[in-house]
C-alpha cells in the first residue's frame, strides 16, 4: 500500500466518504448532504484526495459527478474497513474525530458570553 492511500484513509472525513460510496454510487451533492457540518467545497477537496489516491472513481452525467469506491485498491484493508463500519464503538470514535476536526462554530455548544466593559 502506498503513502497516498495511507494518508487518504487516515482522515476520518475521507473514511466516512468511503463508507458512503462503498456499496452505492452517490452524487457529490448527496455526499455533502450526508455531512452537513462541512461545506460542499470541503467535501469536494476530500473527494479529490480520495480520487488521487485511487480509492474512488467518478463519472459525469450532465452537471453532476457520481462517485463510487474502488474496493480493490484497498486490498486486504477493505475487509477491515467494512468490519469497522458496523461497530457502535467505531461510530462513536468517528463522531469524536469529526467533531475534533471540525472548523467553525460548534453546534449544541453555548457560546461564551462576551465581557462587557463597565463604565467608571
VEXMARVEX-319216 format. One record per residue (C-alpha): residue in three letters; x, y, z. Coordinates in nm, 2 decimals. Each point is the difference from the previous one (the first is absolute). Layout:
# residues N
+-----+--------+--------+--------+
:  aa :     xx :     yy :     zz :
+-----+--------+--------+--------+
: ALA :      X :      Y :      Z :
...
+-----+--------+--------+--------+
# end
This chain:
# residues 120
+-----+--------+--------+--------+
:  aa :     xx :     yy :     zz :
+-----+--------+--------+--------+
: UNK :   0.00 :   0.00 :   0.00 :
: UNK :   0.14 :   0.34 :  -0.10 :
: UNK :   0.03 :   0.32 :   0.21 :
: UNK :  -0.29 :   0.17 :  -0.19 :
: UNK :  -0.23 :  -0.28 :   0.10 :
: UNK :   0.10 :   0.00 :   0.37 :
: UNK :  -0.02 :   0.38 :   0.01 :
: UNK :  -0.35 :  -0.01 :  -0.16 :
: UNK :  -0.14 :  -0.24 :   0.25 :
: UNK :   0.16 :   0.17 :   0.30 :
: UNK :  -0.26 :   0.27 :  -0.02 :
: UNK :  -0.33 :  -0.07 :   0.17 :
: UNK :  -0.19 :   0.20 :  -0.25 :
: UNK :   0.14 :  -0.19 :  -0.29 :
: UNK :  -0.07 :  -0.33 :   0.17 :
: UNK :  -0.36 :   0.11 :   0.04 :
: UNK :  -0.02 :   0.10 :  -0.36 :
: UNK :   0.14 :  -0.34 :  -0.10 :
: UNK :  -0.27 :  -0.16 :   0.22 :
: UNK :  -0.27 :   0.20 :  -0.18 :
: UNK :   0.11 :  -0.10 :  -0.34 :
: UNK :   0.11 :  -0.36 :   0.09 :
: UNK :  -0.32 :  -0.18 :  -0.12 :
: UNK :  -0.17 :   0.25 :  -0.22 :
: UNK :   0.10 :   0.28 :  -0.24 :
: UNK :  -0.09 :   0.34 :   0.14 :
: UNK :  -0.01 :   0.35 :  -0.14 :
: UNK :   0.23 :   0.25 :   0.16 :
: UNK :  -0.30 :   0.20 :   0.12 :
: UNK :  -0.14 :  -0.31 :   0.18 :
: UNK :   0.34 :  -0.05 :   0.17 :
: UNK :  -0.01 :   0.36 :   0.11 :
: UNK :  -0.35 :  -0.03 :   0.14 :
: UNK :   0.12 :  -0.30 :   0.21 :
: UNK :   0.27 :   0.22 :   0.15 :
: UNK :  -0.19 :   0.32 :   0.08 :
: UNK :   0.26 :   0.14 :   0.23 :
: UNK :   0.25 :   0.07 :  -0.28 :
: UNK :  -0.03 :   0.20 :  -0.32 :
: UNK :  -0.04 :  -0.14 :  -0.34 :
: UNK :   0.35 :   0.13 :  -0.09 :
: UNK :   0.15 :  -0.20 :   0.29 :
: UNK :  -0.18 :  -0.32 :  -0.11 :
: UNK :   0.13 :   0.07 :  -0.36 :
: UNK :   0.36 :   0.02 :   0.13 :
: UNK :  -0.04 :  -0.32 :   0.19 :
: UNK :  -0.14 :  -0.17 :  -0.31 :
: UNK :   0.30 :   0.12 :  -0.20 :
: UNK :   0.24 :  -0.14 :   0.25 :
: UNK :  -0.18 :  -0.33 :   0.00 :
: UNK :   0.01 :   0.00 :  -0.38 :
: UNK :   0.37 :   0.09 :  -0.01 :
: UNK :   0.07 :  -0.30 :   0.23 :
: UNK :  -0.20 :  -0.22 :  -0.24 :
: UNK :  -0.26 :  -0.09 :   0.26 :
: UNK :  -0.30 :   0.15 :  -0.18 :
: UNK :  -0.10 :   0.05 :  -0.36 :
: UNK :  -0.25 :   0.23 :  -0.15 :
: UNK :  -0.21 :   0.04 :  -0.31 :
: UNK :  -0.17 :   0.31 :  -0.13 :
: UNK :  -0.37 :   0.02 :  -0.09 :
: UNK :  -0.10 :   0.34 :  -0.12 :
: UNK :   0.11 :   0.24 :   0.28 :
: UNK :   0.03 :  -0.27 :   0.27 :
: UNK :   0.29 :  -0.21 :   0.10 :
: UNK :  -0.07 :  -0.35 :   0.14 :
: UNK :   0.25 :  -0.17 :   0.23 :
: UNK :   0.06 :  -0.37 :   0.08 :
: UNK :   0.26 :  -0.16 :   0.21 :
: UNK :   0.27 :  -0.21 :  -0.16 :
: UNK :   0.01 :  -0.28 :   0.25 :
: UNK :   0.27 :  -0.19 :  -0.17 :
: UNK :   0.24 :   0.29 :   0.05 :
: UNK :   0.00 :  -0.06 :   0.37 :
: UNK :   0.09 :  -0.37 :  -0.03 :
: UNK :  -0.04 :  -0.19 :   0.34 :
: UNK :  -0.06 :   0.33 :   0.18 :
: UNK :  -0.35 :   0.01 :  -0.17 :
: UNK :  -0.13 :  -0.28 :   0.22 :
: UNK :   0.13 :   0.17 :   0.31 :
: UNK :  -0.17 :   0.33 :  -0.09 :
: UNK :  -0.33 :  -0.18 :  -0.06 :
: UNK :   0.01 :  -0.18 :   0.33 :
: UNK :   0.08 :   0.33 :   0.19 :
: UNK :  -0.30 :   0.18 :  -0.16 :
: UNK :  -0.26 :  -0.22 :   0.17 :
: UNK :   0.13 :   0.04 :   0.36 :
: UNK :  -0.15 :   0.25 :   0.24 :
: UNK :   0.34 :   0.08 :   0.15 :
: UNK :   0.13 :   0.10 :  -0.35 :
: UNK :  -0.30 :   0.22 :  -0.05 :
: UNK :   0.07 :   0.18 :   0.33 :
: UNK :   0.37 :   0.03 :  -0.09 :
: UNK :  -0.09 :   0.15 :  -0.34 :
: UNK :  -0.24 :   0.25 :   0.16 :
: UNK :   0.27 :   0.11 :   0.24 :
: UNK :   0.26 :   0.03 :  -0.27 :
: UNK :  -0.23 :   0.19 :  -0.23 :
: UNK :  -0.09 :   0.24 :   0.28 :
: UNK :   0.36 :   0.05 :   0.08 :
: UNK :   0.10 :   0.07 :  -0.36 :
: UNK :  -0.30 :   0.24 :  -0.06 :
: UNK :   0.07 :   0.36 :  -0.06 :
: UNK :  -0.23 :   0.29 :   0.08 :
: UNK :  -0.27 :   0.03 :   0.27 :
: UNK :  -0.09 :  -0.32 :   0.18 :
: UNK :  -0.37 :  -0.11 :   0.00 :
: UNK :  -0.16 :  -0.05 :   0.33 :
: UNK :   0.26 :   0.19 :   0.20 :
: UNK :  -0.10 :   0.33 :   0.15 :
: UNK :   0.23 :   0.28 :  -0.10 :
: UNK :   0.19 :   0.17 :   0.28 :
: UNK :  -0.15 :   0.32 :   0.11 :
: UNK :   0.21 :   0.30 :  -0.09 :
: UNK :   0.13 :   0.21 :   0.27 :
: UNK :  -0.16 :   0.35 :  -0.01 :
: UNK :   0.21 :   0.29 :   0.10 :
: UNK :  -0.13 :   0.18 :   0.30 :
: UNK :  -0.01 :   0.38 :   0.03 :
: UNK :   0.17 :   0.16 :   0.29 :
+-----+--------+--------+--------+
# end
